[in-house]
Every structure is written in C-alpha cells, then in structure tokens.
C-alpha cells in the first residue's frame, strides 16, 4: 500500500470517528430537548415513541409495536394499558380476524404527537436560523442520503 493511500484511509477513520461523535451528540441534544418538551405533557418518553410509531405507520398489534420499540411484549402491554387509560389509544379487534387486537391512535394521542413534533421543529428552526439556505438544503440532502443508506444496510 502506498503512503498516500495509507494516509487517506487513516483520514477516513478519523473523519468517520468525528462524524459518529457529532451525530451521537446531536441525537443526545435532540433527545434531551424532546424530553424537556414532553415534561409539559402527561406522556412518558417511551409512550411518545409508541405514539410516534402509531402516528407514522397506523394501527399495530402489541407484538408489532414491541418489536419496533425493542421492548418485551409485557412491557409494551403495560405501556399500552397506561396510554389507553389516558385516552391516547384504544384496542380494536381486527375485522378479518377477531383474535387479532390492534392498537389505534385516538385524537388526543394524535394531538399530543403533532404538538410535540411542532415544538421540536420550532426548536430546530431556531437553531437553523444561523445557516443560509444552501447550507440547510445541503444538510437536508446529505442527511437524507445517510438515512437511505442506513435503512438499506
């Protein structure tokens, strides 16, 4: 291996390490900000994640939801019980197979999701005010490309 190739590979490792660290810090800040916003609601962070899944993907079984959230079935059942008690979701029997019970997002759950996401977007809008339009466009394009690559992996 030539010296320039070796330096280039080393540079790539340093760049990847830098990117991983920055993405981890950004994700941590977003999570922290999201939790601060959620503190004004009667929804816990795990409940919010469950509501997001239902909001973005529609009705799901508890099994589907527990798989998506990487939680035990029993933990997800408890989560759904509390959300149902707070009138955020309801259990609905499947029309085709009455043995199947799906979790359905109610208006109140939808309202909470929309409000919290709007507040998170407002936060990001404030942060991006120091970026010019081409920077925001390039950042958006690169993040989308990274997301697509990660989903395909």
NURODO-981182 format. One line per field, with one value per atom (N, C-alpha, C): residue in three letters; chain; atom name; x, y, z. Coordinates in steps of 0.1 Angstrom, whole numbers, plus 5000, padded with zeros to 4 digits. Example, Ala and Ser with C-alpha at 12.3 -4.5 7.8 and 13.67 -1.06 7.14 Angstrom:
BEGIN
residuo <- [ala, ala, ala, ser, ser, ser]
cadena <- [A, A, A, A, A, A]
atomo <- [N, CA, C, N, CA, C]
x <- [5132, 5123, 5132, 5128, 5137, 5129]
y <- [4943, 4955, 4967, 4978, 4989, 5000]
z <- [5078, 5078, 5078, 5071, 5071, 5079]
//
This chain:
BEGIN
residuo <- [unk, unk, unk, unk, unk, unk, unk, unk, unk, unk, unk, unk, unk, unk, unk, unk, unk, unk, unk, unk, unk, unk, unk, unk, unk, unk, unk, unk, unk, unk, unk, unk, unk, unk, unk, unk, unk, unk, unk, unk, unk, unk, unk, unk, unk, unk, unk, unk, unk, unk, unk, unk, unk, unk, unk, unk, unk, unk, unk, unk, unk, unk, unk, unk, unk, unk, unk, unk, unk, unk, unk, unk, unk, unk, unk, unk, unk, unk, unk, unk, unk, unk, unk, unk, unk, unk, unk, unk, unk, unk, unk, unk, unk, unk, unk, unk, unk, unk, unk, unk, unk, unk, unk, unk, unk, unk, unk, unk, unk, unk, unk, unk, unk, unk, unk, unk, unk, unk, unk, unk, unk, unk, unk, unk, unk, unk, unk, unk, unk, unk, unk, unk, unk, unk, unk, unk, unk, unk, unk, unk, unk, unk, unk, unk, unk, unk, unk, unk, unk, unk, unk, unk, unk, unk, unk, unk, unk, unk, unk, unk, unk, unk, unk, unk, unk, unk, unk, unk, unk, unk, unk, unk, unk, unk, unk, unk, unk, unk, unk, unk, unk, unk, unk, unk, unk, unk, unk, unk, unk, unk, unk, unk, unk, unk, unk, unk, unk, unk, unk, unk, unk, unk, unk, unk, unk, unk, unk, unk, unk, unk, unk, unk, unk, unk, unk, unk, unk, unk, unk, unk, unk, unk, unk, unk, unk, unk, unk, unk, unk, unk, unk, unk, unk, unk, unk, unk, unk, unk, unk, unk, unk, unk, unk, unk, unk, unk, unk, unk, unk, unk, unk, unk, unk, unk, unk, unk, unk, unk, unk, unk, unk, unk, unk, unk, unk, unk, unk, unk, unk, unk, unk, unk, unk, unk, unk, unk, unk, unk, unk, unk, unk, unk, unk, unk, unk, unk, unk, unk, unk, unk, unk, unk, unk, unk, unk, unk, unk, unk, unk, unk, unk, unk, unk, unk, unk, unk, unk, unk, unk, unk, unk, unk, unk, unk, unk, unk, unk, unk, unk, unk, unk, unk, unk, unk, unk, unk, unk, unk, unk, unk, unk, unk, unk, unk, unk, unk, unk, unk, unk, unk, unk, unk, unk, unk, unk, unk, unk, unk, unk, unk, unk, unk, unk, unk, unk, unk, unk, unk, unk, unk, unk, unk, unk, unk, unk, unk, unk, unk, unk, unk, unk, unk, unk, unk, unk, unk, unk, unk, unk, unk, unk, unk, unk, unk, unk, unk, unk, unk, unk, unk, unk, unk, unk, unk, unk, unk, unk, unk, unk, unk, unk, unk, unk, unk, unk, unk, unk, unk, unk, unk, unk, unk, unk, unk, unk, unk, unk, unk, unk, unk, unk, unk, unk, unk, unk, unk, unk, unk, unk, unk, unk, unk, unk, unk, unk, unk, unk, unk, unk, unk, unk, unk, unk, unk, unk, unk, unk, unk, unk, unk, unk, unk, unk, unk, unk, unk, unk, unk, unk]
cadena <- [A, A, A, A, A, A, A, A, A, A, A, A, A, A, A, A, A, A, A, A, A, A, A, A, A, A, A, A, A, A, A, A, A, A, A, A, A, A, A, A, A, A, A, A, A, A, A, A, A, A, A, A, A, A, A, A, A, A, A, A, A, A, A, A, A, A, A, A, A, A, A, A, A, A, A, A, A, A, A, A, A, A, A, A, A, A, A, A, A, A, A, A, A, A, A, A, A, A, A, A, A, A, A, A, A, A, A, A, A, A, A, A, A, A, A, A, A, A, A, A, A, A, A, A, A, A, A, A, A, A, A, A, A, A, A, A, A, A, A, A, A, A, A, A, A, A, A, A, A, A, A, A, A, A, A, A, A, A, A, A, A, A, A, A, A, A, A, A, A, A, A, A, A, A, A, A, A, A, A, A, A, A, A, A, A, A, A, A, A, A, A, A, A, A, A, A, A, A, A, A, A, A, A, A, A, A, A, A, A, A, A, A, A, A, A, A, A, A, A, A, A, A, A, A, A, A, A, A, A, A, A, A, A, A, A, A, A, A, A, A, A, A, A, A, A, A, A, A, A, A, A, A, A, A, A, A, A, A, A, A, A, A, A, A, A, A, A, A, A, A, A, A, A, A, A, A, A, A, A, A, A, A, A, A, A, A, A, A, A, A, A, A, A, A, A, A, A, A, A, A, A, A, A, A, A, A, A, A, A, A, A, A, A, A, A, A, A, A, A, A, A, A, A, A, A, A, A, A, A, A, A, A, A, A, A, A, A, A, A, A, A, A, A, A, A, A, A, A, A, A, A, A, A, A, A, A, A, A, A, A, A, A, A, A, A, A, A, A, A, A, A, A, A, A, A, A, A, A, A, A, A, A, A, A, A, A, A, A, A, A, A, A, A, A, A, A, A, A, A, A, A, A, A, A, A, A, A, A, A, A, A, A, A, A, A, A, A, A, A, A, A, A, A, A, A, A, A, A, A, A, A, A, A, A, A, A, A, A, A, A, A, A, A, A, A, A, A, A, A, A, A, A, A, A, A, A, A, A, A]
atomo <- [N, CA, C, N, CA, C, N, CA, C, N, CA, C, N, CA, C, N, CA, C, N, CA, C, N, CA, C, N, CA, C, N, CA, C, N, CA, C, N, CA, C, N, CA, C, N, CA, C, N, CA, C, N, CA, C, N, CA, C, N, CA, C, N, CA, C, N, CA, C, N, CA, C, N, CA, C, N, CA, C, N, CA, C, N, CA, C, N, CA, C, N, CA, C, N, CA, C, N, CA, C, N, CA, C, N, CA, C, N, CA, C, N, CA, C, N, CA, C, N, CA, C, N, CA, C, N, CA, C, N, CA, C, N, CA, C, N, CA, C, N, CA, C, N, CA, C, N, CA, C, N, CA, C, N, CA, C, N, CA, C, N, CA, C, N, CA, C, N, CA, C, N, CA, C, N, CA, C, N, CA, C, N, CA, C, N, CA, C, N, CA, C, N, CA, C, N, CA, C, N, CA, C, N, CA, C, N, CA, C, N, CA, C, N, CA, C, N, CA, C, N, CA, C, N, CA, C, N, CA, C, N, CA, C, N, CA, C, N, CA, C, N, CA, C, N, CA, C, N, CA, C, N, CA, C, N, CA, C, N, CA, C, N, CA, C, N, CA, C, N, CA, C, N, CA, C, N, CA, C, N, CA, C, N, CA, C, N, CA, C, N, CA, C, N, CA, C, N, CA, C, N, CA, C, N, CA, C, N, CA, C, N, CA, C, N, CA, C, N, CA, C, N, CA, C, N, CA, C, N, CA, C, N, CA, C, N, CA, C, N, CA, C, N, CA, C, N, CA, C, N, CA, C, N, CA, C, N, CA, C, N, CA, C, N, CA, C, N, CA, C, N, CA, C, N, CA, C, N, CA, C, N, CA, C, N, CA, C, N, CA, C, N, CA, C, N, CA, C, N, CA, C, N, CA, C, N, CA, C, N, CA, C, N, CA, C, N, CA, C, N, CA, C, N, CA, C, N, CA, C, N, CA, C, N, CA, C, N, CA, C, N, CA, C, N, CA, C, N, CA, C, N, CA, C, N, CA, C, N, CA, C, N, CA, C, N, CA, C, N, CA, C, N, CA, C, N, CA, C, N, CA, C, N, CA, C, N, CA, C, N, CA, C, N, CA, C, N, CA, C, N, CA, C, N, CA, C, N, CA, C, N, CA, C, N, CA, C, N, CA, C, N, CA, C, N, CA, C, N, CA, C, N, CA, C]
x <- [5008, 5000, 5009, 5006, 5014, 5011, 5020, 5019, 5007, 5004, 4992, 4979, 4978, 4966, 4964, 4976, 4975, 4971, 4976, 4972, 4957, 4953, 4939, 4929, 4933, 4925, 4925, 4936, 4937, 4928, 4928, 4920, 4905, 4902, 4888, 4883, 4892, 4889, 4887, 4895, 4894, 4881, 4878, 4866, 4853, 4854, 4842, 4840, 4851, 4851, 4845, 4849, 4844, 4829, 4825, 4810, 4802, 4807, 4799, 4797, 4808, 4807, 4797, 4798, 4789, 4775, 4772, 4758, 4753, 4762, 4758, 4754, 4762, 4760, 4747, 4745, 4733, 4720, 4721, 4710, 4707, 4717, 4716, 4709, 4713, 4707, 4692, 4689, 4675, 4667, 4672, 4665, 4663, 4673, 4671, 4661, 4662, 4652, 4638, 4637, 4624, 4618, 4626, 4622, 4617, 4624, 4621, 4607, 4605, 4591, 4581, 4584, 4574, 4571, 4580, 4577, 4564, 4560, 4547, 4535, 4537, 4526, 4525, 4514, 4513, 4518, 4527, 4532, 4547, 4550, 4564, 4572, 4585, 4593, 4590, 4589, 4585, 4571, 4562, 4548, 4549, 4557, 4558, 4563, 4573, 4579, 4568, 4560, 4549, 4539, 4535, 4526, 4531, 4544, 4550, 4549, 4552, 4551, 4537, 4527, 4513, 4509, 4514, 4511, 4516, 4529, 4535, 4532, 4528, 4526, 4512, 4503, 4489, 4488, 4476, 4473, 4483, 4487, 4496, 4492, 4496, 4494, 4504, 4502, 4512, 4525, 4524, 4536, 4544, 4538, 4544, 4551, 4544, 4549, 4560, 4560, 4571, 4583, 4582, 4593, 4599, 4591, 4596, 4603, 4598, 4604, 4615, 4618, 4628, 4624, 4611, 4607, 4601, 4600, 4594, 4579, 4572, 4558, 4550, 4554, 4547, 4549, 4561, 4564, 4555, 4554, 4546, 4531, 4527, 4513, 4510, 4519, 4518, 4517, 4526, 4527, 4513, 4508, 4495, 4484, 4484, 4474, 4473, 4485, 4486, 4481, 4485, 4481, 4466, 4460, 4446, 4438, 4443, 4437, 4437, 4447, 4448, 4441, 4434, 4427, 4435, 4447, 4456, 4455, 4452, 4450, 4438, 4434, 4424, 4427, 4423, 4424, 4412, 4415, 4404, 4406, 4395, 4396, 4397, 4405, 4407, 4394, 4389, 4377, 4378, 4390, 4392, 4394, 4401, 4405, 4402, 4391, 4387, 4397, 4406, 4416, 4427, 4428, 4439, 4434, 4441, 4438, 4448, 4444, 4453, 4452, 4463, 4463, 4460, 4450, 4446, 4448, 4455, 4458, 4445, 4442, 4430, 4433, 4423, 4426, 4435, 4433, 4442, 4456, 4459, 4472, 4478, 4470, 4474, 4477, 4469, 4471, 4485, 4487, 4500, 4512, 4511, 4522, 4525, 4514, 4515, 4521, 4516, 4521, 4536, 4539, 4553, 4563, 4559, 4567, 4568, 4557, 4558, 4568, 4567, 4577, 4591, 4593, 4607, 4611, 4602, 4606, 4608, 4601, 4604, 4618, 4621, 4635, 4645, 4644, 4653, 4653, 4642, 4641, 4649, 4649, 4657, 4672, 4675, 4690, 4694, 4686, 4690, 4690, 4685, 4685, 4699, 4709, 4723, 4729, 4721, 4725, 4719, 4726, 4720, 4712, 4704, 4695, 4703, 4714, 4721, 4727, 4731, 4736, 4725, 4713, 4702, 4698, 4698, 4695, 4705, 4718, 4728, 4728, 4726, 4725, 4713, 4702, 4690, 4693, 4699, 4702, 4712, 4722, 4732, 4726, 4717, 4711, 4701, 4694, 4685, 4693, 4704, 4713, 4718, 4722, 4727, 4716, 4704, 4693, 4689, 4689, 4686, 4696, 4709, 4720, 4718, 4715, 4714, 4702, 4691, 4679, 4681, 4689, 4692, 4702, 4710, 4720, 4714]
y <- [4988, 5000, 5012, 5021, 5034, 5043, 5051, 5060, 5069, 5075, 5084, 5076, 5063, 5055, 5053, 5050, 5048, 5060, 5072, 5084, 5087, 5084, 5086, 5077, 5065, 5056, 5060, 5065, 5070, 5082, 5091, 5103, 5099, 5088, 5084, 5079, 5072, 5067, 5078, 5088, 5100, 5107, 5109, 5115, 5108, 5095, 5086, 5087, 5087, 5088, 5102, 5112, 5126, 5126, 5121, 5121, 5113, 5101, 5093, 5101, 5108, 5115, 5127, 5134, 5146, 5141, 5130, 5125, 5120, 5114, 5110, 5122, 5132, 5144, 5151, 5152, 5158, 5150, 5137, 5128, 5130, 5131, 5133, 5146, 5157, 5170, 5170, 5164, 5163, 5155, 5144, 5136, 5144, 5151, 5159, 5170, 5177, 5187, 5182, 5170, 5163, 5160, 5155, 5152, 5164, 5175, 5188, 5192, 5191, 5194, 5185, 5172, 5162, 5164, 5171, 5173, 5181, 5188, 5196, 5188, 5175, 5166, 5154, 5147, 5135, 5122, 5124, 5113, 5111, 5098, 5095, 5093, 5094, 5092, 5079, 5067, 5055, 5056, 5062, 5064, 5072, 5083, 5091, 5084, 5075, 5067, 5058, 5052, 5043, 5051, 5063, 5071, 5075, 5078, 5082, 5070, 5058, 5046, 5045, 5047, 5045, 5057, 5069, 5081, 5079, 5074, 5073, 5060, 5049, 5037, 5031, 5038, 5033, 5022, 5016, 5006, 4995, 4990, 4979, 4970, 4958, 4949, 4952, 4947, 4949, 4942, 4931, 4924, 4932, 4938, 4947, 4959, 4965, 4977, 4973, 4962, 4958, 4955, 4949, 4946, 4959, 4969, 4982, 4989, 4988, 4996, 4988, 4976, 4967, 4966, 4963, 4961, 4948, 4943, 4930, 4932, 4921, 4921, 4927, 4921, 4925, 4940, 4945, 4960, 4968, 4964, 4971, 4970, 4959, 4958, 4968, 4969, 4979, 4993, 4996, 5009, 5012, 5003, 5005, 5006, 4999, 5000, 5014, 5020, 5034, 5044, 5042, 5051, 5050, 5038, 5036, 5043, 5042, 5048, 5064, 5069, 5083, 5088, 5078, 5081, 5086, 5080, 5083, 5073, 5061, 5050, 5041, 5032, 5022, 5009, 4998, 4985, 4983, 4978, 4975, 4961, 4953, 4940, 4941, 4932, 4932, 4927, 4933, 4929, 4915, 4912, 4899, 4888, 4891, 4880, 4886, 4882, 4887, 4884, 4874, 4871, 4882, 4890, 4900, 4913, 4919, 4932, 4942, 4953, 4963, 4976, 4983, 4995, 5006, 5014, 5025, 5039, 5048, 5061, 5070, 5075, 5084, 5098, 5107, 5121, 5128, 5124, 5131, 5126, 5114, 5109, 5116, 5118, 5125, 5139, 5146, 5160, 5161, 5153, 5153, 5152, 5142, 5140, 5152, 5157, 5169, 5181, 5183, 5195, 5193, 5182, 5180, 5180, 5174, 5175, 5189, 5197, 5211, 5219, 5216, 5223, 5219, 5206, 5202, 5208, 5209, 5216, 5231, 5237, 5251, 5253, 5244, 5244, 5243, 5233, 5231, 5244, 5250, 5262, 5273, 5274, 5284, 5282, 5269, 5265, 5268, 5265, 5266, 5281, 5290, 5304, 5310, 5303, 5308, 5302, 5293, 5287, 5294, 5295, 5301, 5290, 5294, 5284, 5273, 5276, 5265, 5255, 5260, 5251, 5242, 5247, 5239, 5229, 5233, 5224, 5213, 5216, 5206, 5196, 5202, 5194, 5184, 5189, 5180, 5169, 5172, 5163, 5152, 5156, 5147, 5138, 5144, 5136, 5125, 5130, 5120, 5109, 5112, 5102, 5092, 5098, 5089, 5080, 5086, 5078, 5067, 5069, 5059, 5048, 5052, 5042, 5033, 5039, 5032, 5022, 5027, 5018, 5006, 5008, 4997, 4987, 4991, 4982, 4971]
z <- [5000, 5000, 5000, 4991, 4990, 5002, 5005, 5017, 5016, 5004, 5003, 5005, 5001, 5003, 5018, 5025, 5039, 5047, 5043, 5050, 5047, 5035, 5031, 5039, 5041, 5049, 5064, 5069, 5083, 5084, 5074, 5074, 5074, 5066, 5066, 5080, 5087, 5100, 5110, 5109, 5118, 5114, 5102, 5097, 5102, 5100, 5105, 5120, 5127, 5142, 5146, 5139, 5141, 5138, 5127, 5123, 5133, 5137, 5147, 5160, 5164, 5177, 5175, 5164, 5162, 5161, 5154, 5153, 5166, 5174, 5188, 5197, 5196, 5204, 5199, 5186, 5181, 5185, 5184, 5188, 5203, 5211, 5225, 5229, 5222, 5224, 5220, 5208, 5203, 5213, 5218, 5228, 5241, 5246, 5258, 5256, 5244, 5241, 5240, 5234, 5233, 5246, 5255, 5269, 5277, 5274, 5281, 5276, 5263, 5257, 5263, 5264, 5269, 5283, 5291, 5305, 5307, 5297, 5298, 5295, 5292, 5289, 5298, 5298, 5307, 5300, 5290, 5282, 5286, 5288, 5291, 5278, 5278, 5265, 5258, 5265, 5258, 5252, 5259, 5254, 5241, 5241, 5230, 5218, 5220, 5209, 5203, 5212, 5208, 5200, 5205, 5197, 5184, 5183, 5170, 5160, 5165, 5156, 5150, 5159, 5155, 5146, 5149, 5141, 5126, 5125, 5112, 5105, 5112, 5105, 5106, 5114, 5115, 5126, 5127, 5137, 5137, 5149, 5150, 5162, 5161, 5172, 5183, 5195, 5206, 5202, 5196, 5191, 5181, 5171, 5162, 5169, 5178, 5185, 5193, 5200, 5209, 5201, 5189, 5180, 5175, 5171, 5166, 5177, 5190, 5201, 5208, 5204, 5211, 5226, 5229, 5242, 5244, 5256, 5259, 5256, 5252, 5250, 5262, 5274, 5287, 5290, 5287, 5289, 5280, 5267, 5257, 5261, 5266, 5271, 5282, 5292, 5303, 5297, 5288, 5281, 5275, 5267, 5260, 5270, 5281, 5292, 5297, 5300, 5306, 5295, 5282, 5272, 5269, 5271, 5269, 5280, 5292, 5304, 5302, 5296, 5293, 5280, 5274, 5262, 5250, 5249, 5238, 5227, 5231, 5222, 5226, 5217, 5221, 5214, 5220, 5214, 5205, 5193, 5184, 5178, 5178, 5172, 5157, 5151, 5136, 5130, 5119, 5112, 5106, 5100, 5093, 5103, 5114, 5123, 5137, 5143, 5156, 5168, 5165, 5175, 5176, 5165, 5165, 5170, 5179, 5185, 5181, 5175, 5171, 5180, 5181, 5189, 5179, 5182, 5174, 5181, 5174, 5179, 5179, 5191, 5192, 5189, 5188, 5185, 5195, 5208, 5218, 5217, 5213, 5210, 5198, 5188, 5176, 5179, 5187, 5191, 5198, 5208, 5215, 5206, 5197, 5188, 5179, 5173, 5164, 5172, 5184, 5192, 5195, 5200, 5204, 5192, 5181, 5169, 5164, 5165, 5160, 5169, 5182, 5191, 5188, 5185, 5182, 5169, 5159, 5146, 5148, 5157, 5161, 5167, 5175, 5181, 5170, 5161, 5150, 5141, 5139, 5131, 5137, 5150, 5157, 5155, 5157, 5155, 5141, 5131, 5117, 5112, 5121, 5117, 5114, 5119, 5116, 5104, 5097, 5085, 5073, 5062, 5050, 5042, 5033, 5026, 5019, 5012, 5006, 5016, 5028, 5038, 5043, 5045, 5050, 5039, 5027, 5016, 5015, 5016, 5015, 5027, 5039, 5051, 5050, 5045, 5043, 5033, 5022, 5012, 5017, 5025, 5030, 5041, 5049, 5060, 5054, 5043, 5037, 5030, 5024, 5018, 5028, 5040, 5051, 5056, 5057, 5062, 5053, 5040, 5030, 5030, 5031, 5032, 5044, 5055, 5068, 5067, 5061, 5060, 5052, 5041, 5032, 5037, 5047, 5053, 5061]
//
